[in-house]
Amino acid sequence: MDFKITEKIKGESSKQYTYRILKDSIMNLSLKPGEALSEIEISQALNVSRTPVREAIVKLKEEKLINVFPQKGSLVSKMNLKLIEEAVFLRKICDKEMLKMVCSRKNNDSLIKELRKNLEYQKIIVEFEEDIYEFFRLDNKFHEIIYEFCNKLNIWKAIKKLSTHYDRLRLFDVIEKKNLRDILVQHEKIIDILEKNSFESIDDMVTEHLFNFKEMLGIFIEKCPNYFEK
């Protein structure tokens, strides 16, 4: 098993710590889809007892990130295309409404400024081929900024909970560097829509942006078939 171990956050319990490390490792693909998990190895690596490991696994099972099989043990869940489709469906509805909400406001200058700053950091990473995981974080943050501006941050958090399989696929796409420059262009277009209050462009732009991965999905499945549920 290969997962990035960080220090405990102040006040973090062993259960919270173990859950955070395991989830982060699954979401950043350090722990690969379909990979077997060993409670003993995890407890030794994190220097915790097996109880918080079991508790974390139960929670991650509820979030559909781990599958537990009697007599076989625990495996990181493979990417489920049905769950990906459901997440895209939800994002599509909510993202459109957020952009329409922003366009209906009289003053969104502060939002535009923050989005442009975020986008400039994205461009630097792509241009100089820096930390691709940081690009993915900034990509997510770009959209979170819009939800927060609309006072709908809890909706964004709920979306993220339901988008774990979709987000792993998006990260896989980013790692493969298939759509990085397309993402930059689309983010630029989103800012342009918000600046010009272009209601009529929202639906097509959101659909295009959320389905970046679709043309590459067959290639991804062919390259790493064991990452996907059959």
C-alpha positions as CSV (number, residue, x, y, z in Angstrom):
1,M,0.0,0.0,0.0
2,D,1.2,3.5,-0.8
3,F,-0.4,6.4,0.9
4,K,0.9,9.8,2.0
5,I,1.2,10.1,5.8
6,T,0.9,13.5,7.3
7,E,1.0,14.6,11.0
8,K,-2.1,14.7,13.1
9,I,-4.0,17.9,13.1
10,K,-4.3,19.5,16.6
11,G,-7.3,18.0,18.4
12,E,-7.7,15.2,15.8
13,S,-8.6,11.8,17.2
14,S,-7.1,8.6,16.0
15,K,-10.3,7.7,14.2
16,Q,-10.5,11.1,12.5
17,Y,-6.8,11.0,11.6
18,T,-7.0,7.5,10.1
19,Y,-10.2,8.4,8.2
20,R,-8.6,11.5,6.8
21,I,-5.4,9.8,5.7
22,L,-7.2,6.9,4.1
23,K,-9.8,9.1,2.3
24,D,-7.2,11.5,1.0
25,S,-5.1,8.6,-0.3
26,I,-8.1,7.1,-2.0
27,M,-9.2,10.4,-3.5
28,N,-5.7,11.3,-4.8
29,L,-5.3,7.7,-6.2
30,S,-2.3,6.9,-4.0
31,L,-4.5,3.9,-3.0
32,K,-5.6,2.6,-6.4
33,P,-9.1,1.5,-7.3
34,G,-9.4,-2.2,-6.5
35,E,-6.4,-2.2,-4.2
36,A,-6.5,-4.5,-1.1
37,L,-6.2,-2.9,2.3
38,S,-4.5,-4.4,5.3
39,E,-5.7,-3.3,8.7
40,I,-2.5,-4.4,10.3
41,E,-0.3,-2.5,7.8
42,I,-2.5,0.7,8.1
43,S,-2.4,0.6,11.9
44,Q,1.4,0.1,11.9
45,A,2.0,2.9,9.3
46,L,-0.2,5.4,11.1
47,N,0.8,4.2,14.6
48,V,-2.8,3.7,15.8
49,S,-4.6,0.7,17.1
50,R,-6.8,-1.4,14.7
51,T,-10.0,0.0,16.3
52,P,-9.8,3.4,14.6
53,V,-8.7,1.6,11.4
54,R,-11.9,-0.5,11.4
55,E,-14.0,2.5,12.2
56,A,-12.5,4.5,9.4
57,I,-13.1,1.6,7.0
58,V,-16.8,1.4,8.0
59,K,-17.2,5.1,7.4
60,L,-15.5,4.9,4.0
61,K,-17.6,1.9,3.1
62,E,-20.7,4.0,3.8
63,E,-19.3,6.6,1.4
64,K,-18.8,3.9,-1.3
65,L,-15.0,4.4,-1.3
66,I,-14.3,0.9,0.2
67,N,-15.9,-2.4,-0.4
68,V,-15.8,-5.0,2.4
69,F,-16.0,-8.7,1.5
70,P,-16.4,-11.5,4.1
71,Q,-13.4,-13.7,4.2
72,K,-11.7,-11.6,1.5
73,G,-11.1,-8.3,3.3
74,S,-11.4,-4.7,2.2
75,L,-10.7,-3.2,-1.2
76,V,-10.7,0.3,-2.5
77,S,-13.8,0.7,-4.5
78,K,-13.4,0.8,-8.3
79,M,-14.8,3.8,-10.2
80,N,-18.5,3.2,-10.7
81,L,-19.9,4.7,-13.9
82,K,-23.4,4.9,-12.5
83,L,-22.2,6.9,-9.5
84,I,-20.2,9.1,-11.8
85,E,-23.3,9.8,-14.0
86,E,-25.3,10.7,-10.9
87,A,-22.7,13.1,-9.7
88,V,-22.5,14.8,-13.1
89,F,-26.3,15.0,-13.2
90,L,-26.3,16.8,-9.8
91,R,-23.4,19.1,-10.6
92,K,-25.1,20.0,-13.9
93,I,-28.3,21.2,-12.2
94,C,-26.5,23.0,-9.4
95,D,-23.7,24.6,-11.4
96,K,-26.2,26.1,-13.9
97,E,-28.3,27.6,-11.1
98,M,-25.2,29.1,-9.3
99,L,-24.1,30.8,-12.5
100,K,-27.6,32.1,-13.2
101,M,-27.7,33.4,-9.6
102,V,-24.4,35.3,-10.1
103,C,-25.5,36.7,-13.4
104,S,-28.7,38.1,-11.8
105,R,-26.7,40.1,-9.3
106,K,-25.8,43.7,-9.9
107,N,-22.3,43.6,-8.6
108,N,-20.1,40.5,-8.9
109,D,-16.7,42.3,-9.2
110,S,-15.3,40.7,-6.1
111,L,-16.1,37.3,-7.4
112,I,-14.6,37.9,-10.8
113,K,-11.4,39.2,-9.1
114,E,-11.1,36.1,-7.0
115,L,-11.8,33.7,-9.9
116,R,-9.2,35.4,-12.0
117,K,-6.6,35.1,-9.3
118,N,-7.4,31.4,-8.9
119,L,-7.2,30.9,-12.7
120,E,-3.8,32.6,-12.9
121,Y,-2.5,30.1,-10.4
122,Q,-3.9,27.3,-12.6
123,K,-2.2,28.7,-15.6
124,I,1.2,28.8,-13.9
125,I,0.9,25.2,-12.9
126,V,0.0,24.1,-16.4
127,E,2.7,26.3,-18.1
128,F,5.5,25.1,-15.9
129,E,4.3,21.6,-15.4
130,E,4.2,21.9,-11.6
131,D,2.2,20.0,-9.0
132,I,-0.7,18.4,-10.8
133,Y,-2.6,17.7,-7.6
134,E,-2.4,21.4,-6.8
135,F,-4.0,22.1,-10.1
136,F,-6.9,19.7,-9.3
137,R,-7.3,21.4,-5.9
138,L,-7.5,24.9,-7.6
139,D,-9.9,23.5,-10.1
140,N,-12.3,22.4,-7.3
141,K,-11.7,25.7,-5.5
142,F,-12.7,27.7,-8.6
143,H,-16.2,26.2,-8.4
144,E,-16.3,26.4,-4.6
145,I,-15.7,30.1,-4.8
146,I,-18.8,30.5,-6.9
147,Y,-21.0,28.5,-4.5
148,E,-19.6,30.5,-1.6
149,F,-20.3,33.8,-3.3
150,C,-24.0,32.6,-3.7
151,N,-24.1,31.6,0.0
152,K,-24.6,28.0,-1.0
153,L,-21.4,26.5,0.5
154,N,-23.3,23.7,2.2
155,I,-24.7,22.6,-1.1
156,W,-21.2,22.5,-2.5
157,K,-20.1,20.3,0.5
158,A,-23.0,18.0,-0.1
159,I,-22.1,17.7,-3.8
160,K,-18.5,16.8,-2.9
161,K,-19.8,14.0,-0.7
162,L,-21.7,12.5,-3.6
163,S,-19.0,13.1,-6.2
164,T,-16.1,10.9,-4.9
165,H,-16.2,8.6,-7.9
166,Y,-16.5,11.5,-10.3
167,D,-13.7,13.4,-8.6
168,R,-11.4,10.4,-8.9
169,L,-12.1,10.1,-12.6
170,R,-11.5,13.9,-13.0
171,L,-8.2,13.5,-11.2
172,F,-7.2,10.6,-13.4
173,D,-8.0,12.8,-16.4
174,V,-5.8,15.6,-14.9
175,I,-2.9,13.2,-14.2
176,E,-3.1,11.9,-17.8
177,K,-3.0,15.6,-18.9
178,K,-5.6,15.2,-21.5
179,N,-7.8,18.2,-20.9
180,L,-5.7,20.7,-18.9
181,R,-5.7,23.5,-21.4
182,D,-9.3,22.9,-22.3
183,I,-10.2,23.3,-18.6
184,L,-8.3,26.6,-18.5
185,V,-10.2,27.9,-21.6
186,Q,-13.5,26.8,-20.1
187,H,-12.8,28.5,-16.8
188,E,-11.9,31.7,-18.8
189,K,-15.3,31.3,-20.6
190,I,-17.1,30.9,-17.3
191,I,-15.6,34.2,-16.0
192,D,-16.5,35.9,-19.3
193,I,-20.1,34.7,-18.9
194,L,-20.3,36.1,-15.4
195,E,-18.8,39.4,-16.5
196,K,-21.2,39.8,-19.3
197,N,-24.2,38.3,-17.6
198,S,-24.6,35.9,-20.6
199,F,-27.5,33.8,-19.4
200,E,-27.9,32.2,-22.8
201,S,-24.4,30.7,-22.7
202,I,-24.7,29.0,-19.3
203,D,-26.3,25.7,-20.2
204,D,-23.9,24.8,-23.0
205,M,-20.8,25.9,-21.1
206,V,-21.7,23.9,-17.9
207,T,-22.4,20.8,-20.0
208,E,-19.2,21.1,-21.9
209,H,-17.1,21.7,-18.8
210,L,-18.5,18.8,-16.8
211,F,-18.1,16.3,-19.6
212,N,-14.5,16.9,-20.4
213,F,-13.6,13.3,-19.5
214,K,-16.3,11.7,-21.7
215,E,-14.3,11.5,-24.9
216,M,-11.4,10.0,-23.0
217,L,-13.4,7.5,-20.9
218,G,-13.0,4.6,-23.3
219,I,-9.2,5.2,-23.5
220,F,-9.0,5.3,-19.7
221,I,-10.9,2.1,-19.3
222,E,-8.7,0.4,-21.9
223,K,-5.6,1.6,-20.2
224,C,-6.6,0.8,-16.7
225,P,-9.5,-1.7,-16.9
226,N,-9.0,-2.8,-13.3
227,Y,-9.8,0.8,-12.1
228,F,-13.5,0.5,-13.2
229,E,-16.4,-1.6,-12.2
230,K,-17.6,-3.9,-14.9
